[in-house]
């Protein structure tokens, strides 16, 4: 990616038309910083070509989501095969799109607010121009029902061990049953119980199949 490396995305849209002059953005540390992604970012570039004696095999983009919402990533206008990978701030892989040939790549992921990285890379020895579009879609404004549910436990201070029993507690002012779900990094992971009385307490044995992580959340909703 040619300099400058920073792009201000405070407006609804930011559209770039930049061609690589070097491969200095080929790792996390030198990722092109898009800043805060409030709406849409579009950029045209190329990957897989030899530049300054070295083959450019990775383009990294760094951006920050201001709120919880849906991220839509599209890589298209390909002349050859290229792929995309989405990482969290801790550089943990979240999602990939690796379709064959010149089929557009797409990632749609619900994410928490925070910093994320996107990698564009060619397949094997392929080389291609590309068009990259990132779009942040915040959750729609909705009218909250008079009934409300507030989760008390687990919270950020709790450590839950796989195989151990933990009591999920909440406050609500509804009479119908509730559904308990587990989310990881803002995305649905599994159903804890599809329908249980809304009595404010549920005894849950953490499955041994769950991997370690500090980004789990319990979501409780009415089943009515």
Secondary structure, DSSP 8 states (H G I E B T S, - for coil): --S--B----SSEEE-----S--TTSSSTT-EEEEEESSEEEEEEEES-EETTEE---EEEEEEESSSEEEEEEEES-SS-EEEEEEETT--EEEEE--STT--EEEEEEE-SEEEEEEEEESTT--EEEEEEEEEEE-------S--EEEEES-TT----TT-EEEEEEEE---S-EEEEEEETTEEEEEEEEEE--SSEEEEE--TT----S-EEEEEEE--
